[in-house]
Amino acid sequence: MVAMLPCPDIDEMAGFWTALGLSITYHQQRPNPYVALKRGGIDLHYFGMPGVAPEDSYSTCMILVPDTGALYDLFTSGLRSLYGKVPVTGFPRITRPRKRANNAGLSGFSVVDPAGNWVRVSRLPDARHQPRAVDDRVEWVSAGGGRLAVAVENAVVMADSHGDVPQALRILSGAIGKHDGPPTELAPALAYLAELQVRAGQPDAARQTLDRLTGLATDDTLGPEDLATVRQALGEAEEAVAGSEPPDDLAGRAGAGTDPI
């Protein structure tokens, strides 16, 4: 089955996805605009639809891959080449790969293309990760950890699966405010908090969170492994804040957007 998604400009879409590593396999302007792109087992087809607005899009599709990290690296490299940053707001944008407790613990991320279509990327299930229905829903698979780690999982479901960033912020902010554990537990939560604040249009709050992470990264009482964990979280937060502004040439079309699922 091949996804066919709407867009106002097939040439814009072709330029976007070829920069991210796909190749054009078919292109026509008449009688109807249509472009097909491919990379390995990935097929994306777009048809022209004048007047379609990215903020009103409910179109989505899924890509299943053995390693979400490799595809994320490919896509973010292309985004940097196009825009000089990895955009996390506006159109286009991308989320970071995270394990989905509501998807059998499988890692996933999403690319929202310039037309507002959600292209979801999920890791293929293996014997250890098989989605199982429980009461008409997929069984929750927690990665374990304390209250803050569970709060991060809840926030990921709300923001990255359901598109409810305000609720995710409430969940995560409340848990961080009550946290009294080690910096290695706090740092990943702060990194995701900074990204959520960026996505919610709160750049000043995101920078304050980034400053807090920077302070943790300079804690000379941490051992090498703990320091590496904190610095990785700091790098993720820095990337989110750097990508907080929409690409200049798309600024007029940018918006928070709504996840169709």
C-alpha positions in Angstrom: 0.0 0.0 0.0 1.3 3.4 -0.9 0.4 6.6 0.9 -1.0 9.5 -1.2 -1.0 12.8 0.6 -2.3 16.2 -0.4 -0.2 19.3 -0.8 -0.6 22.7 -2.4 2.8 22.5 -4.3 4.2 19.2 -5.5 7.5 20.9 -6.4 8.0 22.2 -2.9 7.3 18.7 -1.6 9.8 17.2 -4.0 12.5 19.6 -3.0 11.8 18.9 0.7 12.0 15.1 0.5 14.9 14.9 -1.9 16.9 17.0 0.6 15.9 14.5 3.3 17.3 11.6 1.2 14.4 10.4 -1.0 14.5 10.2 -4.8 11.8 11.3 -7.3 10.4 8.3 -9.2 7.5 10.0 -11.0 6.5 13.7 -11.7 3.7 15.3 -13.6 2.1 18.7 -13.7 -0.8 17.9 -16.2 -3.5 17.0 -16.2 -3.2 16.7 -12.4 0.0 17.6 -10.3 1.5 14.4 -8.9 4.9 13.4 -7.6 6.2 10.1 -6.3 9.3 9.7 -4.1 11.1 6.6 -2.8 14.0 5.5 -0.6 14.3 1.7 0.0 11.0 0.5 1.1 9.6 4.0 1.7 7.1 5.3 -0.9 5.6 8.7 -0.6 3.2 10.0 -3.2 1.7 13.6 -3.2 -1.1 15.0 -5.3 -1.7 18.7 -5.8 -4.6 20.3 -3.9 -4.8 24.1 -4.3 -5.7 25.9 -1.1 -4.9 23.1 1.4 -3.6 24.7 4.6 -1.0 22.9 6.7 -2.6 23.9 10.0 -5.8 22.2 8.9 -4.3 18.9 7.8 -5.5 15.6 9.2 -3.5 13.4 6.7 -1.0 10.9 8.1 0.9 7.7 7.2 3.4 5.4 8.9 6.9 4.2 8.1 8.1 1.0 9.9 11.8 0.6 10.1 14.3 -1.6 12.0 16.1 1.4 13.4 14.3 4.7 13.9 17.6 6.4 14.9 19.2 5.9 11.6 16.3 7.4 9.7 16.1 10.3 12.2 19.8 11.0 11.6 19.2 11.0 7.8 16.2 13.3 8.0 17.7 15.8 10.5 20.9 16.0 8.4 18.7 17.0 5.4 16.7 19.5 7.5 20.0 21.1 8.7 21.1 21.4 5.0 17.8 23.1 4.1 17.3 25.4 7.1 20.5 25.5 9.1 18.6 24.0 12.0 16.3 21.1 13.0 12.9 22.8 13.2 10.6 21.6 16.1 7.8 24.1 15.5 5.9 25.3 12.4 5.8 23.6 9.0 7.9 21.5 8.5 9.1 20.1 11.8 10.3 16.9 13.4 10.0 15.2 16.8 12.8 13.3 18.4 12.7 9.5 18.6 11.3 8.3 21.9 9.9 5.1 23.2 6.1 5.1 23.2 4.6 3.4 26.2 1.3 3.3 24.3 2.9 1.5 21.4 4.4 -1.5 23.1 7.5 0.5 24.1 8.6 0.9 20.5 10.6 4.0 19.5 9.0 6.5 17.2 9.1 10.0 15.8 7.2 12.1 13.3 8.0 14.4 10.4 5.4 17.0 9.7 6.0 18.1 6.1 5.5 21.6 4.6 1.9 20.7 3.8 1.1 19.6 7.4 1.0 15.9 6.7 2.2 13.7 9.6 4.7 11.1 8.4 5.1 8.8 11.4 8.1 6.6 11.8 8.0 3.6 14.2 10.3 0.8 14.9 9.3 -2.6 13.7 8.1 -4.9 16.5 10.2 -7.9 17.5 9.5 -10.8 19.8 10.0 -8.6 22.8 7.8 -5.8 21.5 4.5 -7.1 20.3 1.5 -4.7 20.7 -1.2 -6.4 22.7 -4.7 -5.2 23.1 -6.0 -4.7 26.6 -9.6 -3.4 27.0 -9.7 -2.1 23.4 -6.3 -0.4 23.7 -2.7 -1.3 23.3 -1.1 -2.5 26.5 1.0 0.2 28.3 4.7 -0.8 28.3 6.7 1.3 30.8 10.5 1.5 30.6 10.5 1.5 34.4 12.0 4.0 36.7 10.5 6.4 39.3 7.7 8.8 39.3 9.5 11.3 37.1 10.3 8.7 34.5 6.6 7.7 34.4 5.6 11.3 34.1 7.9 11.7 31.0 6.3 8.6 29.5 2.8 10.1 30.1 4.0 13.4 28.6 5.4 11.7 25.5 2.0 10.0 24.9 0.1 13.2 25.3 2.4 15.4 23.2 4.0 13.1 20.6 1.1 10.7 20.1 -2.0 12.8 20.7 -0.6 16.3 20.0 -1.8 17.7 23.3 1.3 19.8 24.2 -0.4 21.9 27.0 -1.5 18.8 28.9 2.0 17.2 28.5 3.5 20.4 29.9 1.2 20.2 32.9 2.1 16.6 33.6 5.8 17.1 33.2 6.1 20.4 35.0 4.2 19.1 38.0 6.4 16.0 38.3 9.6 18.0 37.9 8.5 20.4 40.6 8.1 17.4 43.0 11.3 15.7 42.0 14.0 15.2 44.7 16.1 12.5 43.1 19.4 12.5 41.3 20.4 14.7 38.3 20.5 11.7 36.0 16.7 11.3 36.4 16.0 15.0 36.2 18.1 15.9 33.1 16.2 13.9 30.5 12.9 15.3 31.9 14.3 18.8 31.7 15.4 18.2 28.1 11.9 17.1 27.1 10.4 20.0 29.1 12.5 22.5 27.1 11.3 20.9 23.8 7.6 21.1 24.9 8.0 24.7 26.0 9.4 25.5 22.5 6.5 23.7 20.9 4.1 25.6 23.1 5.5 28.9 22.0 7.3 29.6 25.3 10.9 30.4 24.2 11.8 32.3 27.4 10.7 29.4 29.6 12.7 27.0 27.3 15.8 29.0 27.7 15.4 29.0 31.5 15.1 25.3 31.4 18.2 25.1 29.2 20.1 27.3 31.8 19.0 24.8 34.5 20.3 21.9 32.5 23.6 23.8 31.9 24.0 24.2 35.6 23.6 20.4 36.0 26.2 19.8 33.3 28.8 21.8 35.3 28.2 19.8 38.5 31.7 18.6 39.4 30.3 16.1 41.9 28.9 13.9 39.1 30.8 10.8 37.9 31.8 10.4 34.2 28.7 8.3 33.3 26.3 10.5 35.1 27.9 13.6 33.5 27.6 12.0 30.1 23.8 11.4 30.7 23.3 15.0 31.7 25.3 16.4 28.8 23.4 14.3 26.3 20.1 15.8 27.7 21.7 19.2 27.5 22.5 18.7 23.8 18.9 17.6 23.1 17.6 20.7 24.8 20.0 23.0 22.9 18.9 21.5 19.6 15.3 22.0 20.5 15.8 25.7 21.5 17.9 26.3 18.4 15.1 24.9 16.2 12.4 27.0 18.0 12.0 29.4 15.1 10.3 28.3 11.9 12.4 28.4 8.7 12.6 32.0 7.4 11.1 31.1 4.0 8.1 29.3 5.6 7.6 31.8 8.5 4.3 33.1 7.1 2.9 29.5 7.1 4.2 28.4 10.5 2.0 27.4 13.4 1.8 24.9 16.2 -0.3 22.6 14.1 -2.6 19.8 15.3 -1.7 16.1 15.4 -4.5 14.2 13.5 -4.3 11.3 15.9 
